Amino acid sequence: SLILTITSFNQNGLSPWDNGMTLFVTDIFMNIFIMLAVISGTSLFPAILRGVIVLLKHFLPWKYKIYFDYILLNNHRLSTVIFPSVQTRLYVTVTILMQILGVTIALIMDFHNQYLAMYSGGEKFMIFMFQVVNTRFGGYATITITELSAATLLIFVLLM
């Protein structure tokens, strides 16, 4: 729905359902869509913005290239979300590594949790991927996170 897309991109964590996102705990497409919307509105926004500016620079007529060159070269004077090229790559790399680390540690700590026993290994991976992204940025939850181990909750807090 449109409300879910807007609130995901803006990191509000609001859903139109009473029980939040628990209806979609095993829905792969909905989980991936929400994760991409949340990540696009938060940690990947500087990279997406820089990519759009670079694409516009390459595809628009040559008389406009000077404007995009100016934006790319004077990024900190114009906006705080446009990073230089190296900083953008470093930021995206660190963000991806933090997500991978969070999912890996959460899977190690809670793979045999009785609360998650009804889910397959792939579903557990998707649950933890969704939780790591949304605990850090979005505020959505597909499971009751209080049922997870203290170590996993500590990782969620440290990733924030």
Secondary structure, 3 states (H helix, E strand, C coil): CHHHHHHHHCCCCCCCCCCCCHHHCCCHHHHHHHHHHHHHHCCCHHHHHHHHHHHHHHHCCHHHHHHHHHHHHCHHHHCCCCCCHHHHHHHHHHHHHHHHHHHHHHHHHHCCCHHHCCCCHHHHHHHHHHHHHHHHHHCCCCCCHHHCCHHHHHHHHHHC
